[in-house]
Amino acid sequence: MQFTHDPDDFRLQLNAAASRLGFRRVGVASLDQSDALAHLDRWLADEFHGQMTWMERGRALRAELSQVHPNAQRIVLGVTDYLPADTDPWGVIGNPEKAYLSRYALGRDYHKTLRKRMKHLAGELAPFIDPHGYRVFADSAPVLEKHFAEQAGLGWIGKHTLVLSREAGSWSFISGFLTDAPLPVTGVTEQPRCGSCTACIDICPTAAIVAPYQLDARRCISYHTIEMTGPIPTEFRAAMGNRVFGCDDCQLICPWNRYARPGDAEFAPRHGLEAPDLLWLWGWSRDDFDARTAGMAIRRAGYDKFRENLLIAMGNALPNAAIGDALAACEPATPAQHEHLAWALSRG
């Protein structure tokens, strides 16, 4: 298969199609990833992945992307902004009677939405090379998205390990597709622009960014409140504050995020979750949780895990009479809830 069209025209058409579909930027990269794989191997060897065993299991697939999609030659990636406007994140974090949920999780789950958009974008390539085989993904395939986004000229990987861009910061989703079409690569790799700044490292509540560009997930609040099963280690509970699903501190403090734009309306907050009261969330039944998190990333934690996280936030809100009463009336449903409840009550 050969690409015989004018590369500049292709880039113009690709950018136009991506813009129509809601992507802020789009790029094409080759599949060279030797440096990124070496970084991944060091990360795995240090056991920074914790319980995320799929990172180990998927290592071979990440190294051989032709096993993810047959005859893959290029990867097309797009970035979609998601930061909701006017949600006062620091104000929520600073109010112990509120609960903080990561800004990416306040609206529609991005996985299906962005895979659908990427499928449409892949279809837009028909005038240039048809047919072509492809596989779309949005945080749903063993692909080193951040590395390839950097290679496609969409930004650089910051010291907090997220992709940054000069014009929009880091509040963005990355999605894409692998294709067997030999598309022309786009963009020039952008040099890192973090300089001597260590704001993200310094502000991390649990010191999870153990060195520039190195995140130990076992210390990360996002990992503990979403990915990990079992009781959250005692050493991190007070530092969690009221963060009950994810953590954004490293993004909130990043100077480049001064340039962040309001995100795609598809991911606008639902159900008042941008600044919910802890006791309102605690009062949810399992049916309430299922109904209010339908089609949202928060569903991933599950009801029992969500309440485990809430118990820590409630302990951090003491002394507070109403929250103390709620804790006293709690009937824990899991071993982790039992342990978190005992810890919370000990703080009252």
C-alpha positions as CSV (number, residue, x, y, z in Angstrom):
1,M,0.0,0.0,0.0
2,Q,1.4,3.4,-0.9
3,F,0.4,7.0,-0.1
4,T,0.3,9.0,-3.4
5,H,-1.5,12.2,-2.4
6,D,0.1,15.5,-1.5
7,P,1.2,15.4,2.2
8,D,0.3,19.1,2.8
9,D,-3.2,18.6,1.4
10,F,-3.6,15.5,3.6
11,R,-2.6,17.4,6.7
12,L,-5.0,20.3,5.9
13,Q,-7.9,17.9,5.3
14,L,-7.0,15.8,8.4
15,N,-6.9,18.9,10.6
16,A,-10.3,20.2,9.2
17,A,-12.0,16.8,9.8
18,A,-10.6,16.6,13.3
19,S,-11.8,20.1,14.1
20,R,-15.3,19.3,12.9
21,L,-15.3,16.3,15.2
22,G,-14.3,18.2,18.3
23,F,-10.6,17.5,18.5
24,R,-8.4,20.5,19.4
25,R,-5.4,19.1,17.6
26,V,-4.5,15.9,15.7
27,G,-1.3,14.4,14.5
28,V,0.2,11.3,12.9
29,A,3.3,9.5,14.2
30,S,5.4,6.5,13.2
31,L,5.6,3.5,15.5
32,D,9.1,4.1,16.9
33,Q,8.9,3.8,20.6
34,S,12.2,2.3,21.8
35,D,12.9,5.0,24.4
36,A,9.3,4.9,25.7
37,L,9.5,1.1,26.1
38,A,12.8,1.4,28.1
39,H,11.1,4.0,30.4
40,L,8.1,1.6,30.8
41,D,10.4,-1.3,31.7
42,R,12.1,0.8,34.4
43,W,8.8,1.8,35.8
44,L,7.6,-1.8,35.9
45,A,10.9,-3.0,37.4
46,D,10.4,-0.4,40.2
47,E,6.9,-1.8,40.7
48,F,5.5,1.7,40.4
49,H,2.4,0.2,38.8
50,G,1.1,-1.4,42.1
51,Q,-1.9,-3.6,41.5
52,M,-2.3,-2.5,37.8
53,T,-1.1,-5.9,36.6
54,W,-2.4,-5.3,33.1
55,M,0.5,-3.0,32.6
56,E,2.8,-6.0,32.9
57,R,0.5,-8.3,30.9
58,G,0.2,-5.8,28.1
59,R,3.9,-5.0,27.8
60,A,4.5,-7.4,24.9
61,L,1.6,-6.0,23.0
62,R,2.8,-2.4,23.5
63,A,6.1,-3.4,22.1
64,E,4.6,-5.1,19.0
65,L,1.7,-3.0,17.9
66,S,1.2,-5.2,14.8
67,Q,-0.3,-7.6,17.4
68,V,-2.8,-4.9,18.5
69,H,-3.7,-4.2,14.9
70,P,-2.3,-6.3,12.0
71,N,0.2,-4.6,9.8
72,A,0.0,-1.3,11.7
73,Q,2.2,1.3,10.2
74,R,1.1,4.6,11.7
75,I,-0.8,6.0,14.7
76,V,-3.2,8.9,14.5
77,L,-3.9,10.8,17.7
78,G,-6.2,13.6,18.7
79,V,-6.5,15.7,21.9
80,T,-9.9,16.8,23.3
81,D,-10.1,19.4,26.0
82,Y,-12.3,18.6,29.0
83,L,-11.8,21.2,31.7
84,P,-15.2,22.5,32.8
85,A,-15.5,26.2,33.3
86,D,-16.0,27.9,36.6
87,T,-16.0,24.9,38.9
88,D,-13.6,26.5,41.5
89,P,-11.5,23.3,42.1
90,W,-9.3,24.8,44.9
91,G,-12.4,26.1,46.7
92,V,-13.9,22.6,46.7
93,I,-10.6,21.0,47.9
94,G,-10.4,23.6,50.7
95,N,-13.9,22.9,52.0
96,P,-13.9,19.6,54.1
97,E,-17.7,19.4,53.9
98,K,-17.5,19.0,50.1
99,A,-16.1,16.1,48.0
100,Y,-13.6,16.6,45.2
101,L,-13.9,14.5,42.1
102,S,-11.3,14.7,39.3
103,R,-12.5,17.2,36.7
104,Y,-12.2,14.6,33.9
105,A,-14.9,12.5,35.6
106,L,-17.6,15.0,36.1
107,G,-19.4,14.5,32.8
108,R,-19.9,11.8,30.1
109,D,-17.4,8.9,30.1
110,Y,-14.9,9.8,27.4
111,H,-14.0,6.2,26.3
112,K,-17.0,5.5,24.1
113,T,-17.5,9.1,23.0
114,L,-13.9,9.5,21.7
115,R,-13.7,6.0,20.2
116,K,-16.8,6.9,18.2
117,R,-15.3,10.2,17.1
118,M,-12.1,8.5,16.1
119,K,-14.0,6.0,14.0
120,H,-15.5,8.9,12.1
121,L,-12.1,10.5,11.7
122,A,-10.7,7.2,10.3
123,G,-13.5,7.2,7.8
124,E,-12.5,10.7,6.7
125,L,-9.3,9.3,5.3
126,A,-11.1,7.4,2.5
127,P,-10.3,10.0,-0.2
128,F,-6.7,9.6,0.5
129,I,-6.3,5.8,1.0
130,D,-9.2,3.5,0.9
131,P,-9.6,0.9,2.1
132,H,-7.4,1.0,5.1
133,G,-7.6,-1.2,8.2
134,Y,-7.6,0.5,11.6
135,R,-8.3,0.1,15.3
136,V,-9.6,3.0,17.4
137,F,-8.8,3.5,21.1
138,A,-9.4,5.9,23.9
139,D,-7.4,4.7,26.9
140,S,-8.7,1.2,25.9
141,A,-5.8,-0.5,24.1
142,P,-2.2,-1.4,25.0
143,V,-0.7,1.7,23.4
144,L,1.7,4.3,24.9
145,E,-0.6,7.2,23.9
146,K,1.4,9.9,25.7
147,H,4.6,9.0,23.9
148,F,3.0,8.9,20.5
149,A,1.2,12.2,21.2
150,E,4.6,13.7,21.9
151,Q,6.0,12.2,18.7
152,A,3.1,13.6,16.7
153,G,3.9,17.1,17.8
154,L,0.9,17.5,20.1
155,G,2.9,18.5,23.1
156,W,5.5,17.2,25.5
157,I,5.3,15.0,28.5
158,G,5.6,17.1,31.6
159,K,7.3,16.3,34.9
160,H,3.9,15.2,36.2
161,T,3.9,12.6,33.4
162,L,0.9,14.2,31.5
163,V,1.1,15.7,28.0
164,L,1.3,19.5,28.0
165,S,0.9,22.0,25.2
166,R,1.8,25.6,25.2
167,E,-1.7,26.7,24.0
168,A,-3.9,24.6,26.2
169,G,-2.0,23.0,29.1
170,S,-2.8,19.4,30.1
171,W,-6.5,19.2,30.6
172,S,-7.2,17.0,27.7
173,F,-8.0,13.4,26.7
174,I,-5.9,11.5,24.2
175,S,-7.5,9.1,21.7
176,G,-6.5,7.7,18.4
177,F,-6.3,4.8,16.0
178,L,-3.7,2.5,14.6
179,T,-3.8,2.1,10.8
180,D,-2.1,0.0,8.2
181,A,-2.0,3.0,5.9
182,P,1.5,4.6,5.4
183,L,0.3,8.1,6.2
184,P,2.7,11.0,6.2
185,V,3.8,11.9,9.8
186,T,2.9,15.3,11.0
187,G,4.5,17.8,13.3
188,V,7.9,18.1,14.9
189,T,8.5,16.8,18.4
190,E,8.2,19.7,20.8
191,Q,11.0,20.2,23.3
192,P,10.0,19.9,27.0
193,R,9.3,23.4,28.4
194,C,9.0,22.6,32.1
195,G,12.4,24.1,32.7
196,S,13.4,24.3,36.4
197,C,9.8,24.3,37.6
198,T,8.9,21.7,40.2
199,A,5.4,22.9,41.2
200,C,3.7,19.6,40.4
201,I,6.3,17.7,42.4
202,D,6.1,20.0,45.3
203,I,2.3,20.1,45.6
204,C,1.5,16.4,45.3
205,P,-0.3,15.6,48.6
206,T,1.3,12.1,48.8
207,A,4.7,12.8,47.1
208,A,3.7,10.4,44.3
209,I,5.9,12.2,41.7
210,V,9.1,10.7,43.1
211,A,11.3,12.4,40.5
212,P,10.7,14.5,37.4
213,Y,8.8,12.3,34.9
214,Q,8.4,9.5,37.4
215,L,5.1,8.7,39.0
216,D,4.9,6.0,41.7
217,A,1.2,5.0,41.4
218,R,1.4,3.3,44.8
219,R,1.5,6.8,46.3
220,C,-1.0,8.4,44.0
221,I,-4.4,9.4,45.2
222,S,-5.9,8.7,41.8
223,Y,-4.6,5.1,42.0
224,H,-5.9,4.7,45.5
225,T,-9.4,6.0,44.9
226,I,-9.9,4.4,41.5
227,E,-7.6,1.5,40.6
228,M,-6.6,-0.1,43.9
229,T,-8.6,-2.7,45.8
230,G,-8.5,-3.1,49.6
231,P,-7.9,-0.6,52.3
232,I,-6.0,2.5,51.4
233,P,-2.7,2.6,53.4
234,T,-2.9,4.7,56.6
235,E,0.0,6.9,55.6
236,F,-2.0,8.5,52.7
237,R,-5.4,8.9,54.3
238,A,-5.0,12.3,56.0
239,A,-3.2,13.7,52.9
240,M,-6.2,12.6,50.7
241,G,-8.3,15.3,52.3
242,N,-11.7,15.3,50.5
243,R,-10.5,13.8,47.2
244,V,-12.9,10.9,46.7
245,F,-12.3,10.1,43.0
246,G,-9.0,11.0,41.5
247,C,-6.7,14.0,42.2
248,D,-5.8,17.1,40.0
249,D,-3.4,19.0,42.2
250,C,-0.5,18.5,39.8
251,Q,-2.5,20.0,37.0
252,L,-4.1,22.8,39.0
253,I,-0.7,24.1,40.0
254,C,0.9,23.8,36.6
255,P,1.8,27.2,35.1
256,W,1.0,26.0,31.6
257,N,-2.6,25.4,32.6
258,R,-3.1,29.1,32.8
259,Y,-3.7,28.8,29.1
260,A,-6.3,26.0,29.4
261,R,-9.5,26.5,27.6
262,P,-13.0,25.5,28.6
263,G,-13.5,21.9,27.6
264,D,-15.9,20.1,25.2
265,A,-19.5,20.5,26.2
266,E,-19.9,16.7,25.9
267,F,-18.0,16.4,29.2
268,A,-19.7,19.2,31.1
269,P,-20.5,18.3,34.8
270,R,-23.6,16.4,35.6
271,H,-25.7,16.1,38.8
272,G,-23.9,18.9,40.6
273,L,-20.8,16.7,41.0
274,E,-18.4,19.6,40.5
275,A,-18.9,20.6,44.2
276,P,-21.1,18.0,46.0
277,D,-21.6,17.8,49.7
278,L,-20.0,14.8,51.3
279,L,-23.2,13.9,53.2
280,W,-25.2,14.1,50.0
281,L,-22.9,11.5,48.4
282,W,-22.9,9.4,51.5
283,G,-26.7,9.3,51.4
284,W,-26.8,7.7,48.0
285,S,-28.1,4.2,47.8
286,R,-26.7,1.6,45.4
287,D,-29.5,2.4,43.0
288,D,-28.8,6.1,43.4
289,F,-25.2,5.5,42.5
290,D,-26.0,3.4,39.5
291,A,-28.5,5.9,38.2
292,R,-26.4,9.0,38.7
293,T,-23.2,7.6,37.4
294,A,-24.7,5.9,34.3
295,G,-22.5,6.8,31.3
296,M,-19.8,8.4,33.6
297,A,-16.3,7.4,34.5
298,I,-17.1,7.4,38.2
299,R,-19.0,4.2,37.6
300,R,-15.7,2.5,37.3
301,A,-15.0,2.7,41.0
302,G,-18.2,0.9,42.0
303,Y,-20.5,1.7,44.8
304,D,-18.6,-0.1,47.6
305,K,-15.2,1.4,46.6
306,F,-16.8,4.9,46.3
307,R,-18.1,4.6,49.9
308,E,-14.7,3.4,51.1
309,N,-13.2,6.7,49.7
310,L,-16.0,8.8,51.2
311,L,-15.3,7.3,54.7
312,I,-11.8,8.7,54.5
313,A,-13.0,12.1,53.4
314,M,-15.5,12.1,56.2
315,G,-12.8,11.3,58.7
316,N,-10.8,14.2,57.4
317,A,-13.8,16.5,57.9
318,L,-14.1,15.9,61.6
319,P,-15.0,17.5,64.0
320,N,-18.3,18.0,62.3
321,A,-21.5,17.0,64.2
322,A,-23.5,15.8,61.2
323,I,-20.7,13.9,59.7
324,G,-19.9,12.4,63.1
325,D,-23.5,11.2,63.4
326,A,-23.3,9.6,59.9
327,L,-20.1,7.8,60.8
328,A,-21.6,6.5,64.0
329,A,-24.6,5.1,62.2
330,C,-22.5,3.5,59.4
331,E,-22.8,-0.3,58.8
332,P,-19.7,-1.2,56.8
333,A,-20.2,-3.5,53.9
334,T,-16.6,-4.4,53.0
335,P,-13.4,-5.1,55.0
336,A,-12.0,-1.8,53.6
337,Q,-15.1,0.1,54.7
338,H,-14.7,-1.4,58.2
339,E,-11.1,-0.4,58.4
340,H,-11.7,3.1,57.0
341,L,-14.6,3.7,59.4
342,A,-12.5,2.8,62.4
343,W,-9.8,5.2,61.2
344,A,-12.4,7.9,60.6
345,L,-14.0,7.5,64.0
346,S,-10.5,7.7,65.7
347,R,-10.2,11.2,64.3
348,G,-13.3,12.5,66.0
